Amino acid sequence: MNAQSQIAPPTGMLAELTHRCPLGCPYCSNPLELERAADELDTQTWKRVFSEAAEAGVLHVHLSGGEPCARRDIVELTAHCAAVGLYTNLITSAVGLTRPLFDALVAAGLDHVQLSIQDAEPASADRIAGYDGAFARKREVAAWTTQAGLPLTVNAVMHRANISRAARMVDMAVELGARRIEVAHTQYYGWAMKNRAALMPTREATEKAVADVEALRRKYQGRIVIDHVVPDYHARFPKACMNGWGRRTLNVTPSGKVLPCHAAETIPGLEFWNVREHSIGAAWYDSPAFNAFRGTAWMKEPCVSCERKEIDFGGCRCQALALTGDARNADPICHLSPHHARVQKIAAEEAPAIAPDYIYRRLKAKA
């Protein structure tokens, strides 16, 4: 059944061009089973996908990975996005992005650059990234971006190793000339779940970081937009994951699978359509995976009778699966969930005095 009359068109698309990346961040949102270069969509298929996305209503596309600049056709893909009217945001580690390549991307019509910053301290930042010299390169690319007149967003994932410097990371974003910073506390699935004991901060450290960032929101009002994604494991209510399943955005993996969110493949039994066989529009409106948790009809108690069910849409399906074994359950972050005590217990216990070593994400691109 085509549900276009009932479902709003997508507005954003995350294009995971490759899983290759020179960094090994232990909280990486990509799946544990990373897709190999041999399985990646070719240039012409990606260009068709971008054209279909524009036709379906997508306004902005995030060129991501892995490291999108590991693709030799990144300039051609960026130019095609511009040609079909898509606003392009390059989400990059900065490592491997040379000045000639950057200039070519700007000339091709790149609209925006988003840099991940692992910490405000260089040594700690490089250790988290698993790459010596990454911090210095990020500062360099930030300067290129502002000099070119492009808007810069800084993405800062907070966890045990850097949470005491949350405020300093906001200050640094201002110093770099960023127009926006996303302070996002680690969400525990994929690589972050694998490294949870190494990443989980204490409640006290989390509460101080939240207070510090909120104070800076007032200080820097009008100078920089601060998007603050508060930590799940110390919350009472869940977030509307992806603004609700299949409501606004979609992901396309390197091999062409169309997903409602990064971690959707962790949910067993879902059928994901691939752009090799289906158009973006068909996948958005008609694929079983997108319709599995759309709206509220799939919900169980306590979500069914909750006044917030069309605010948070039951929270994160992948987190519900990871912590309760059933993706249809209420996100256990919610204090109304019968599994909420388990979340509190994990948050209290998985912040040991000495953090274990990271298990780094590894599928390297040549830098």
C-alpha positions in Angstrom: 0.0 0.0 0.0 1.3 3.5 -0.9 0.8 5.7 2.2 1.9 9.0 0.6 -1.3 10.7 1.5 -0.7 9.9 5.2 3.1 10.2 5.5 5.0 13.4 5.2 8.0 13.3 2.8 11.5 13.0 4.2 13.4 16.3 4.7 16.9 15.0 5.4 19.1 12.1 4.4 22.3 10.8 5.9 24.4 9.3 3.0 27.0 6.9 4.5 29.3 6.9 1.5 31.8 4.6 3.1 32.7 2.9 6.4 36.4 3.5 5.8 37.8 6.0 8.3 41.3 6.8 9.6 39.9 7.3 13.1 38.8 4.5 15.5 36.4 6.4 17.9 35.2 3.9 20.5 31.7 5.4 20.5 31.3 5.3 16.7 27.6 5.0 15.6 28.4 2.7 12.7 27.6 -1.0 13.1 30.0 -3.5 14.5 30.0 -5.3 11.2 31.4 -2.5 9.0 30.8 -2.7 5.2 33.8 -3.2 3.0 34.8 -0.9 0.1 34.0 -3.6 -2.4 30.4 -3.5 -1.4 30.0 0.3 -1.7 27.6 1.8 -4.2 29.3 3.2 -7.3 29.3 6.8 -8.4 26.4 6.6 -10.8 24.2 4.8 -8.3 24.9 7.4 -5.6 24.0 10.1 -8.1 20.7 8.4 -8.9 20.0 8.1 -5.2 20.6 11.8 -4.7 18.4 12.7 -7.6 15.6 10.4 -6.2 16.1 12.0 -2.7 15.5 15.5 -4.1 12.5 14.3 -6.0 11.1 12.7 -2.8 11.3 16.0 -0.9 14.7 15.8 0.8 16.2 19.2 1.3 19.5 18.5 2.9 22.0 15.7 2.6 24.7 14.8 5.1 27.7 13.4 3.3 29.1 11.1 5.9 30.8 7.8 6.6 33.2 6.7 7.9 35.2 9.4 6.3 33.4 10.6 3.2 36.7 12.0 1.8 38.0 8.5 1.5 35.7 8.3 -1.6 37.6 9.4 -4.8 34.4 10.7 -6.2 33.5 12.9 -3.3 33.8 16.1 -5.4 31.7 14.7 -8.2 29.0 13.5 -5.7 29.0 16.9 -4.0 28.6 18.7 -7.4 25.7 16.4 -8.3 23.9 17.2 -5.0 24.3 20.9 -5.7 23.0 20.4 -9.2 19.8 18.7 -8.0 19.2 21.3 -5.3 20.3 19.5 -2.2 22.0 21.4 0.6 25.2 19.5 1.4 26.8 19.1 4.8 30.2 17.3 4.8 30.6 15.4 8.1 34.3 14.8 8.3 37.1 13.7 10.6 39.3 16.2 8.8 42.1 13.6 8.6 43.0 13.0 5.0 41.2 16.2 3.8 43.9 18.1 1.9 43.6 21.8 1.0 43.3 21.1 -2.8 40.5 18.6 -2.1 38.8 21.1 0.2 39.0 23.9 -2.4 37.6 21.5 -5.0 34.6 20.7 -2.7 33.9 24.4 -2.2 34.1 25.0 -5.9 31.7 22.0 -6.4 29.1 23.8 -4.3 29.6 22.4 -0.8 27.3 24.3 1.7 28.4 23.3 5.2 31.2 21.5 7.1 30.7 19.5 10.3 33.8 18.5 12.3 33.9 16.0 15.1 36.0 17.2 18.0 37.0 14.5 20.5 38.3 16.7 23.3 39.7 20.2 24.1 43.0 18.7 25.1 45.1 17.6 22.1 46.6 14.4 23.7 43.3 13.2 25.0 41.5 14.0 21.7 44.1 12.0 19.7 43.8 9.1 22.1 40.0 9.0 21.9 40.3 9.1 18.1 43.0 6.5 18.0 45.0 8.8 15.6 48.0 11.0 16.5 47.7 14.5 15.0 44.0 14.4 14.5 43.3 17.3 16.8 45.8 19.6 15.0 44.3 18.7 11.6 40.8 19.5 12.8 41.8 23.0 13.9 43.4 23.5 10.5 40.3 22.4 8.6 38.1 24.6 10.8 40.2 27.5 9.7 39.9 26.6 6.0 36.1 26.4 6.5 35.6 29.8 8.1 38.1 31.4 5.7 36.0 30.1 2.8 32.9 31.6 4.3 31.2 28.3 4.9 29.2 27.7 8.1 31.0 25.3 10.5 29.3 23.0 13.0 31.3 21.2 15.7 30.1 17.9 17.0 31.3 16.9 20.5 30.4 13.5 21.8 30.7 13.5 25.6 31.8 10.6 27.8 34.0 9.7 30.7 37.3 10.9 29.2 36.2 14.4 28.2 33.0 15.2 30.2 34.9 17.4 32.7 35.9 19.7 29.7 32.4 20.0 28.2 32.4 23.7 28.8 35.9 24.1 27.3 34.8 22.3 24.2 32.0 24.8 23.7 34.5 27.7 24.3 36.7 26.1 21.7 33.9 25.9 19.1 33.4 29.6 19.6 37.1 30.2 19.1 37.1 28.1 15.9 34.3 30.3 14.5 31.6 27.6 14.5 28.1 28.8 14.1 26.7 25.7 15.9 27.9 23.0 18.3 26.1 19.8 19.0 27.0 18.5 22.5 25.8 15.0 22.4 26.3 12.6 25.3 27.1 9.1 24.2 24.2 6.9 23.2 25.0 3.3 24.0 24.6 1.0 21.0 27.0 -0.4 18.5 30.6 0.5 19.3 29.5 2.6 22.3 27.7 -0.4 23.8 30.9 -2.4 23.3 32.8 0.3 25.2 30.2 1.2 27.7 32.3 0.6 30.8 35.1 2.7 29.4 32.7 5.6 28.3 30.1 5.8 31.1 30.6 8.9 33.3 29.3 9.3 36.8 26.1 11.0 37.6 27.9 13.8 39.4 30.2 14.5 36.4 27.2 14.3 34.0 25.1 16.8 36.1 28.0 19.2 36.2 28.6 19.1 32.5 24.9 19.6 31.7 24.8 22.6 34.1 28.0 24.1 32.5 26.7 23.7 29.0 23.3 25.2 29.8 25.1 28.2 31.4 27.1 28.7 28.2 23.9 28.6 26.2 22.9 31.8 27.9 26.4 33.3 27.7 26.8 32.7 24.0 23.2 33.4 22.9 23.3 35.1 19.5 26.9 34.0 18.9 26.6 30.2 18.5 23.7 27.8 18.5 24.2 25.1 21.2 22.3 21.9 20.6 22.5 19.9 23.8 21.6 16.2 23.6 21.3 15.3 27.2 22.5 11.8 28.5 20.0 9.0 28.4 21.1 6.9 31.3 20.6 9.7 33.8 17.3 10.9 32.4 13.6 10.4 33.4 12.1 10.7 29.9 13.4 9.3 26.6 14.2 11.4 23.5 12.2 11.2 20.3 14.8 9.2 18.6 15.3 10.5 15.0 12.3 12.8 15.8 10.2 9.7 15.5 10.8 6.5 13.5 10.4 7.3 9.8 9.0 10.8 10.3 11.7 13.1 8.9 15.0 11.5 7.9 16.5 8.4 6.5 19.9 6.8 6.2 21.5 5.1 3.2 24.4 2.7 4.1 27.5 2.3 1.9 26.0 -0.8 0.3 22.7 0.9 -0.3 20.4 -0.3 2.5 17.8 2.3 3.4 17.4 2.6 7.2 15.2 4.6 9.5 18.2 5.1 11.8 21.9 4.2 12.3 21.3 1.2 14.5 18.1 -0.2 12.9 19.9 -3.3 11.6 20.3 -4.5 15.2 16.6 -5.2 15.3 15.9 -8.7 14.1 13.1 -9.4 11.7 13.0 -6.0 9.9 13.1 -6.0 6.1 15.3 -3.2 4.7 15.0 -2.3 1.1 18.1 -1.5 -1.0 18.5 1.4 -3.5 19.8 -1.2 -6.0 16.2 -2.5 -6.2 14.0 0.3 -4.9 13.8 4.0 -5.2 14.3 6.3 -2.2 10.6 7.3 -2.4 9.4 3.7 -2.4 11.7 2.8 0.5 10.4 5.8 2.5 6.7 5.2 2.0 6.4 1.4 1.5 9.3 -0.5 2.9 8.4 -2.8 5.9 11.2 -1.5 8.0 10.0 2.1 7.8 6.4 1.2 8.6 7.3 -1.2 11.5 7.4 1.6 14.2 5.8 4.6 12.5 3.3 6.5 14.5 1.8 4.9 17.6 -0.2 1.9 16.5 2.7 -0.5 17.3 3.0 0.6 20.9 2.4 -1.4 24.1 1.8 -0.1 27.6 2.9 2.1 29.2 3.3 4.0 25.9 -0.2 3.4 24.6 -1.9 5.5 27.4 1.0 7.9 27.9 0.3 11.6 27.2 3.8 11.9 25.8 3.4 9.2 23.1 3.3 11.7 20.3 6.2 13.7 21.8 8.8 11.1 22.3 7.2 8.3 20.3 8.2 5.7 22.9 11.9 6.7 22.7 14.6 4.6 20.9 13.6 1.2 19.5 17.2 0.1 19.3 17.8 1.0 22.9 14.6 -0.8 24.0 15.9 -3.9 22.2 19.4 -3.7 23.7 18.2 -3.3 27.3 15.0 -5.2 27.4 15.2 -7.7 24.5 12.1 -6.4 22.8 12.1 -3.4 20.4 8.4 -2.9 21.0 8.9 -2.1 24.7 9.0 1.4 26.1 12.5 2.8 26.0 13.8 1.9 29.5 15.2 5.3 29.9 11.7 6.4 30.7 10.9 6.3 34.4 7.5 4.7 33.6 9.2 1.7 32.0 9.2 -1.5 34.2 12.8 -1.8 33.1 13.9 1.6 34.2 15.6 0.3 37.4 18.0 -1.7 35.1 19.2 1.5 33.5 19.8 3.2 36.8 21.8 0.1 37.9 23.9 0.1 34.8 24.6 3.8 35.1 25.7 3.3 38.7 27.8 0.2 38.2 29.5 0.8 34.8 31.6 3.7 35.9 34.5 1.9 37.5 37.3 3.7 39.3 39.8 2.7 36.5 38.3 2.7 33.0 39.2 -0.3 30.8 41.0 0.2 27.5 39.0 1.2 24.5 38.0 -1.3 21.8 38.7 0.8 18.8 36.5 0.8 15.7 38.7 -0.4 12.9 38.2 -0.3 9.1 40.9 2.1 8.1 41.1 4.5 5.1 44.5 5.5 3.8 45.1 8.9 5.3 
